[in-house]
Amino acid sequence: MAGITISVRMHGHLGRYAGEKTGAFPVSVGAGETLAELVQRFRIPRAEISMIVVNGRTESRLDTPLNPGDEVKIFGLVGGG
């Protein structure tokens, strides 16, 4: 399987799953890898994810395959009071 490179950014507290990275960073993924597999790779509990945006569009299907150059932003739950 040939690898492709995407850009990933984890917002808020999810940065801890990416080694505290605060900006976008490149990730090499396998051809056909899905959003679900990306989330699993970083061991992010799905209950902590509020939204995933791919190339500026909110993506609700975790079986969406990743493509070269995709920009993936993963947002965590926000609490307040």
N, C-alpha and C positions, 0 to 999 in steps of 0.2 A: 504494500500500500504506500503510495507516495504521500508525503506530508505537505501540508499547506500552512500558511501563516495567517493568523487573525490578530486583531487587536482587542484586548480585554481591559475593562475598567470596572472595579468593584467599588461601589459607593458606600459611604458611611461605615458602619461597624464591620461590613463584609471584607474590608481591606485586610483584616487579620487572617483571612483564608488565603491571601496572596502575599503573605510575608510583609504586611503593613505597607504595601505599595500604595501610593496616593494618586497616581496618574495612570494613564493607559500604558499597557505593556504588551509586547508581542508574545503570542503563544503558538507553538507548532502543534497542529492537530492532524490526525489521520484523515485521509479522504473519506467522506461520508460520515464523519463524526457528527453527532447531534448536540443540541443544547443540553439535553439531559446528561450526556456523557461528559460534557465540559463541566457541568455543575458537580457531577460525581467525582471528577478528577480533582477538584479543589475541596471536596468533602464538605460542601455547603449544605446544611440541612434545608430542604425545600421550604420548610415552615418559616425560615428566616428570610426568604426572598419575597419581595412584594411585586417586583416587575423586572422583566428582561426586555431590553431594547436592542434590536439588531438593525444597524444601518439607519437609525432614526425612526424605526417603526416598532411599536410595542408588539412583542411576540408572545402569544399565549401557548403555543404548541411546543412542547419540549422535544418532540421528535423532529423538529426542523433541522435539516442538515446544514452544516457550516460550509461556507465557500471561501476561497482565497480572498483576502483583503477585507472580510467582514469586520465590522466594528461592533463589539458586543459590550453592552453596559448592563451590569447586574446591580439592582437596587435592593437594599435591605428594608425591613420594616422600620417605621419611624414612630416613636412614642413621644408623648409629651403630656403636659398637664398644667 
